[in-house]
Amino acid sequence: MNFFYFSQIDSTQDWLIGQIKKESFTLPACVGSDQQTKGRGSRQNVWDNVENALMFSFAFEEIGLPNDLPRQSISIYVGFLLKEWLLKLGCNVWLKWPNDLYQGRSKIGGILTQKVGKYIVCGIGLNLVSSTYSALNLKWDSEIKKAKILEFVEFFFKFPTWAYIFQNYKLEFQKNFDFTFHFENKEICFSHTSLCDDGSLLWENQRIYSLR
C-alpha cells in the first residue's frame, strides 16, 4: 500500500481524490496529516482544526468490499470498524447513525465516504486533544499517528461481512434514541425509526439512507 504523511495539507480527502484522478499511483493508498487547512466533514460541513487530531483518508478498489454490503451503507461499515478498533485501544465510543463517532453524548469524530470511479475513498477525522470540542484525550505525536493509521487500515482490510457488521451494530442502535435528526424539514427522533437490514432508517414508510 502507498502511504503518505504531511505536516499540513488542504484536505487528505481532496488530495487523495486528486491523485486518483491523475492516476499518480496504484491503489490501495492512504494519506494522513497533522493539520488540514480545508478539512471536509460530512453534509458539506467544514472539519475544524483542534490542538491534536488523527486525520487520514484511504482508498481501495470497490471490488474488494464484501458482496453482501449495501453500497449506500459503506459509511456505517467503515464507522463500525473504526469504533471496534478504538474500543480495542480502550476508547469508549459508539457509532451514531450513519457516520459520526461519539463518546457519551459528544461527537469526537466522523467518517466521510465517496465513490470515485471504481474506487472507494474513506476520510476519517478524530479529535485527540481539544480545548474547544470533545476529544479522546490521546496524546499522540506524528510518529504514533502514522503507526496507528497503518494499524487501522490493516484492521479494516480484513473486510468482515456486512452480515457480521449489521448484526453487531443493530444491538447498539438504541444508543441513537436520545438524539434527533432533520429530514424533509422535520425534526425526527431516532426512537421513532427502525433500522433496516440494508442500513437505512424506516420512518413512516419512508426509507432514509443518509442525512443531508
Residue pairs with C-beta under 8 A, 6 or more apart in sequence:
1 28
1 29
1 30
1 153
2 25
2 26
2 27
2 28
2 29
2 30
3 29
3 30
3 31
3 32
3 146
3 149
3 150
4 29
4 30
4 31
4 32
5 31
5 32
5 33
5 142
5 146
5 149
6 31
6 32
6 33
6 34
7 33
7 34
7 35
7 142
8 33
8 34
8 35
8 36
8 37
9 15
9 31
9 33
9 35
9 36
9 37
10 36
10 37
10 38
11 36
11 37
11 38
11 39
11 40
12 31
12 32
12 33
12 36
12 39
12 55
12 56
12 57
12 123
13 40
13 57
13 112
13 114
13 121
13 123
14 38
14 40
15 31
15 57
16 29
16 30
16 31
16 57
16 58
16 59
16 121
17 59
17 114
17 116
17 121
19 25
19 29
20 27
20 29
20 59
20 116
20 117
20 119
20 121
21 116
27 59
27 60
27 61
27 119
28 58
28 59
28 60
28 61
28 153
28 157
29 58
29 59
30 56
30 57
30 58
30 59
30 149
30 150
30 153
31 56
31 57
31 58
32 54
32 55
32 56
32 57
32 145
32 146
32 149
33 55
33 56
34 55
34 142
34 145
35 49
35 55
36 47
36 49
36 55
38 46
39 46
39 47
39 48
39 49
39 55
39 125
40 46
40 47
40 112
40 123
41 47
41 110
41 112
41 125
42 75
42 99
42 100
42 110
42 111
42 112
42 211
43 211
43 212
47 55
47 110
47 125
48 132
48 133
50 127
50 128
50 129
50 130
50 131
50 132
50 133
50 135
51 129
51 130
51 131
52 127
52 128
52 129
52 130
52 135
52 139
52 140
53 125
53 126
53 127
53 128
53 130
54 109
54 124
54 125
54 126
54 128
54 140
54 145
54 148
54 149
55 124
55 125
55 126
56 123
56 124
56 149
57 121
57 122
57 123
57 124
58 121
58 122
58 153
58 156
59 116
59 119
59 120
59 121
59 122
60 119
60 120
60 157
61 118
61 119
61 120
62 71
62 115
62 118
62 119
62 120
63 118
64 157
64 159
65 71
65 74
65 77
65 120
65 159
66 159
66 160
66 161
66 162
68 161
68 162
68 163
69 77
69 161
69 162
70 162
70 198
70 199
71 115
72 198
72 199
72 200
72 209
72 210
73 98
73 162
73 198
73 199
73 200
73 209
74 113
74 120
74 122
75 98
75 99
75 111
75 112
75 113
75 210
76 95
76 97
76 98
76 99
76 165
76 169
76 199
77 162
77 165
78 99
78 111
78 113
78 122
78 124
78 156
79 95
79 98
79 99
79 100
79 101
79 111
80 95
80 165
80 168
80 169
81 155
81 156
81 160
81 165
82 95
82 101
82 109
82 111
82 124
82 152
82 156
83 93
83 94
83 95
83 101
84 155
85 151
85 152
85 155
85 156
86 93
86 101
86 126
86 136
87 93
89 138
91 103
91 136
91 138
92 103
92 104
93 101
93 102
93 103
93 108
93 109
93 136
94 101
94 102
94 172
94 175
95 101
95 102
95 169
95 172
96 102
96 107
96 175
96 176
96 179
97 173
97 176
97 190
97 195
97 201
98 199
98 210
98 211
99 110
99 111
99 112
99 113
100 107
100 109
100 110
100 111
101 107
101 108
101 109
101 110
101 111
101 126
102 108
102 175
103 134
103 136
105 178
106 133
106 134
107 133
107 134
108 126
108 127
108 133
108 134
108 135
108 136
109 124
109 125
109 126
109 127
110 124
110 125
111 122
111 123
111 124
112 122
112 123
112 124
113 120
113 121
113 122
113 123
114 120
114 121
114 123
115 121
124 152
126 136
127 133
127 134
127 135
127 136
128 135
128 136
128 137
128 138
128 139
128 140
129 135
129 137
129 138
129 139
140 148
166 197
166 199
169 195
170 195
173 195
176 190
176 191
177 189
177 190
177 191
178 190
178 191
179 189
179 190
180 187
180 188
180 189
180 190
181 187
181 188
181 190
181 211
182 188
182 211
183 203
183 208
183 211
188 203
190 201
192 203
193 201
193 202
193 203
193 208
194 201
194 202
195 201
195 202
196 202
196 207
199 209
200 207
200 208
200 209
201 207
201 208
201 209
202 208
